Structures are given as C-alpha cells and as structure tokens.
Amino acid sequence: MAGMWDCWSVDCQAADWLSRAMEARALIGWNLRRLRVAQGLSQERLALLAGIDRAYVGRVERGSENVTVSTLEAMADALAVPVAALFIEPEAGAEPPMPLRAGRRAKSG
C-alpha cells in the first residue's frame, strides 16, 4: 500500500535530497545564463571576470556542477548582482534563456 510513510527509508530520503540538489543546480545555471546573456557577456568573458575556467561556466549553466559559495560570489560579483539573484525561481512557463550568438563581436571604433 502506497502512502505517506513510503519515503521514510534512507534510500528514499537520499533520492529526495539528490533531486532537490539537482533542481538547485539547474536553477543556478538558468539564472547564470539569463544574467550573463542580458549583459551581453560570453562565457569566456564571465570566466575571466570571475577568475574561473570558461568550461566550468558552461558546466554550471548546464547544471552539472556543484558550485561552491565562493564561486557563486565570484560569478555574482562579475555580473554585479547579489548572490541571491542566482536563486530566483523563473515564472511558470518561462522560456529558457537563449545563448549569445556564436562568434566574435566586431571591434568598435
């Protein structure tokens, strides 16, 4: 019989925790890309400003990295936003943030 007691096992609790952790990583990645693209920054430029590897920025945006608090702070500082901005829930039905157009920008001047 399925019921409210089904998730009291250690395995079930661990699975629930893992699910929430994955949701948090996806949320951070969503907001990181949203904020980065809104500012017209490439992953490479954000990485340079934050002092982290460009490939790491991509993995964070895809939700495949467990980001440390110090790295969250570095990325938020580079974007000139509070760390809390990386944890904002998108509105229901919101479209995923679009990536920047590939390629280098023309030099201004």
C-alpha positions as CSV (number, residue, x, y, z in Angstrom):
1,M,0.0,0.0,0.0
2,A,1.5,3.3,-1.1
3,G,1.2,6.2,1.4
4,M,2.9,8.9,3.2
5,W,5.2,6.5,5.0
6,D,6.8,5.3,1.8
7,C,9.6,7.8,1.8
8,W,11.0,7.2,5.3
9,S,13.7,4.9,4.1
10,V,17.3,6.2,3.9
11,D,17.3,5.5,0.1
12,C,14.1,7.5,-0.5
13,Q,15.4,10.4,1.6
14,A,18.7,10.4,-0.2
15,A,16.9,10.3,-3.6
16,D,14.7,13.3,-2.5
17,W,17.8,15.3,-1.4
18,L,19.5,14.5,-4.6
19,S,16.5,15.6,-6.6
20,R,16.4,19.0,-4.7
21,A,20.2,19.4,-5.2
22,M,19.8,18.9,-9.0
23,E,17.0,21.4,-9.0
24,A,19.2,23.9,-7.2
25,R,22.0,23.4,-9.7
26,A,19.6,23.8,-12.6
27,L,18.1,27.0,-11.1
28,I,21.6,28.5,-10.6
29,G,22.5,27.6,-14.2
30,W,19.3,29.1,-15.5
31,N,19.9,32.4,-13.7
32,L,23.6,32.5,-14.5
33,R,22.9,32.2,-18.2
34,R,19.9,34.6,-18.0
35,L,22.1,37.3,-16.3
36,R,25.2,36.7,-18.4
37,V,23.3,36.9,-21.7
38,A,21.3,40.0,-20.5
39,Q,24.6,41.8,-20.0
40,G,26.0,40.6,-23.4
41,L,28.8,38.6,-21.8
42,S,30.3,35.5,-23.3
43,Q,31.1,32.5,-21.1
44,E,34.7,33.3,-21.7
45,R,34.4,36.9,-20.6
46,L,32.4,36.0,-17.5
47,A,35.0,33.4,-16.6
48,L,37.8,35.9,-17.0
49,L,36.0,38.5,-14.8
50,A,35.2,35.8,-12.1
51,G,38.7,34.2,-12.2
52,I,37.3,30.7,-13.2
53,D,37.6,28.4,-16.2
54,R,35.3,29.0,-19.2
55,A,34.4,25.4,-19.4
56,Y,33.4,25.5,-15.8
57,V,30.9,28.3,-16.5
58,G,29.4,26.1,-19.2
59,R,29.0,23.2,-16.8
60,V,27.4,25.5,-14.2
61,E,25.0,26.8,-16.8
62,R,24.1,23.2,-17.7
63,G,23.5,22.3,-14.0
64,S,26.2,19.7,-13.9
65,E,28.5,21.3,-11.3
66,N,28.1,21.7,-7.5
67,V,29.2,25.3,-7.2
68,T,30.9,26.5,-4.0
69,V,29.7,29.6,-2.2
70,S,33.0,31.4,-3.1
71,T,32.5,30.6,-6.8
72,L,28.9,31.8,-6.6
73,E,30.2,35.1,-5.0
74,A,32.8,35.5,-7.7
75,M,30.3,35.0,-10.5
76,A,27.8,37.3,-8.9
77,D,30.5,40.0,-8.4
78,A,31.5,39.7,-12.1
79,L,27.8,40.2,-13.0
80,A,27.4,43.0,-10.5
81,V,24.4,41.3,-8.9
82,P,23.7,39.9,-5.4
83,V,24.3,36.1,-5.0
84,A,20.6,35.8,-4.3
85,A,19.9,36.7,-7.9
86,L,21.3,33.3,-8.9
87,F,18.4,31.6,-6.9
88,I,15.4,33.4,-8.4
89,E,12.7,31.0,-9.5
90,P,11.6,31.6,-13.1
91,E,7.9,32.3,-13.7
92,A,5.8,29.3,-14.6
93,G,6.1,28.6,-18.4
94,A,9.2,30.9,-18.8
95,E,11.3,30.0,-21.8
96,P,14.9,29.0,-21.1
97,P,17.4,31.9,-21.6
98,M,18.8,31.9,-25.1
99,P,22.6,31.7,-25.6
100,L,24.5,34.5,-27.1
101,R,25.0,34.5,-30.8
102,A,28.2,32.4,-31.7
103,G,31.3,34.2,-32.9
104,R,33.3,37.2,-32.0
105,R,31.8,40.7,-32.0
106,A,33.1,43.3,-34.4
107,K,35.5,45.7,-32.8
108,S,34.0,49.0,-32.1
109,G,35.7,52.2,-33.2
